[in-house]
Amino acid sequence: MIKEKIYYDSDADLSILKNLTVGVIGYGIQGRAQALNLRDSKINILVANRSDHYLDSVIADGIEPVPFEDLANKSDIIMMLIPDQAHQEVVENHLQKHFRKGQMLVVAHGYSLTFKKFKIPNDIDVTLLAPRMPGLQIRREFLNDHGVPAFVDVIQNFSGKALEKVLALGKAIGFTRAGLLHVNYKDETELDLFCEQYLVANIVKTIKESFEELVHKYHYPPVATLMELYASAELGEVLIEAANVGIGEVFQKNASPTCQFGIAEYYERAMTKPVHESIKEVIHGLKTGQFDNSLDKEGEKNYEKVNALWNMVNSAPLTETQKWIGTHFKKKNNHE
Ligand SMILES: NC(=O)c1ccc[n+]([C@@H]2O[C@H](COP(=O)([O-])OP(=O)(O)OC[C@H]3O[C@@H](n4cnc5c(N)ncnc54)[C@H](OP(=O)(O)O)[C@@H]3O)[C@@H](O)[C@H]2O)c1
């Protein structure tokens, strides 16, 4: 039984932000989208950015930028929407001296807090509001009357109102339209880093090395190879659908028996050998007709191996979690 806390629009009250000023530091991928959504939700915002190229887009959006120190002095809530590696420098050089009792600092990723990059005064609130999408989608979904999911945590609650304030911010940006999940900031940080370092690194390496082996060693045409690997966007679409229905069901419902058998045939061997050896094995199976023979035999056995794979996946722990996600995060045109 999954017991996780998820917040929706009805859990958040924008009125708590009514007389407060929200200072947004940074106007990049997250900063611009979140600042514009806050402004459209009638929240009083200030934006600070270095005299650098992003400053032009602040001005182009009709916002009068302020110096960091002014933002620190005038804001009740400070959202740090700059790269994690810049948090320490910006806090130490521009914020530390100006923090005042009861202010709230918000980060969009727990990295600098987890790795203790700067000192936090005891008399401020500190919260996490971490989107699960880049700024483009945050802005686009908001304008489409929807929102993207995000994670929320209260790290320090000096005012006793930190949760109410961060939920209201989440509502103003659109996160509570999709679902704002409570996640401890250290878990958010480590999970995010794990996915980048393990999952994404494996995907990038598999694609790059497959391309090079297939084109240079096996002489497949480069354009067709890359289209097949990912450039047609088929893989991307499959993963989007998997986010909706689950990693097993997406293949069971949409993939041919040949595709499903290919997955089942190689599942156990996946990631057990260097990429070039695995590729060699798969190509050998195709060129010699071995895969074709195995597929014929699998058909005669009523797709025994395929059924066993999906039974295993569909009864694995991730399936219960997938169902929870499917019923708790709100999809487009399905929110309150
Ligand atoms: N990107 C995502 O999809 C995503 C998703 C979830 C969470 N997050 C989190 O959101 C936060 C912001 O990430 P982002 O992707 O939006 O970053 P970003 O687009 O790379 O941030 C660029 C902004 O930061 C400013 N900036 C860069 N270095 C700076 C420095 N040393 N001092 C002051 N300002 C500096 C830039 O201004 P100038 O260069 O013009 O000075 C610009 O306004 C991070 O904590 C990140 O982990 C990002």
The ligand as a Gaussian input file, in Angstrom:
#p B3LYP/6-31G(d) Opt

LIG

0 1
 N       16.635000      22.778000     -16.422000
 C       15.720000      21.975000     -15.907000
 O       14.970000      21.350000     -16.632000
 C       15.550000      21.836000     -14.422000
 C       14.568000      20.960000     -13.927000
 C       14.362000      20.888000     -12.558000
 C       15.126000      21.655000     -11.699000
 N       16.090000      22.479000     -12.208000
 C       16.855000      23.301000     -11.257000
 O       16.528000      24.666000     -11.474000
 C       17.634000      25.499000     -11.129000
 C       17.947000      26.389000     -12.306000
 O       18.342000      25.557000     -13.395000
 P       18.192000      26.039000     -14.910000
 O       18.287000      24.808000     -15.738000
 O       17.011000      26.953000     -15.046000
 O       19.543000      26.868000     -15.043000
 P       20.027000      27.747000     -16.263000
 O       18.973000      27.917000     -17.303000
 O       21.353000      27.236000     -16.720000
 O       20.246000      29.123000     -15.510000
 C       20.621000      30.221000     -16.198000
 C       20.366000      31.442000     -15.338000
 O       21.278000      31.449000     -14.237000
 C       22.064000      32.634000     -14.334000
 N       23.397000      32.346000     -13.837000
 C       24.244000      31.397000     -14.320000
 N       25.380000      31.389000     -13.592000
 C       25.246000      32.363000     -12.665000
 C       26.075000      32.845000     -11.633000
 N       27.290000      32.329000     -11.402000
 N       25.629000      33.863000     -10.864000
 C       24.419000      34.411000     -11.091000
 N       23.556000      33.986000     -12.058000
 C       23.976000      32.975000     -12.822000
 C       22.026000      33.011000     -15.789000
 O       22.261000      34.358000     -15.945000
 P       23.462000      34.951000     -16.829000
 O       24.214000      33.818000     -17.429000
 O       22.795000      35.862000     -17.826000
 O       24.278000      35.715000     -15.842000
 C       20.574000      32.685000     -16.121000
 O       19.690000      33.651000     -15.635000
 C       18.759000      24.541000     -10.747000
 O       18.756000      24.390000      -9.366000
 C       18.360000      23.238000     -11.431000
 O       18.892000      22.089000     -10.808000
 C       16.306000      22.594000     -13.546000

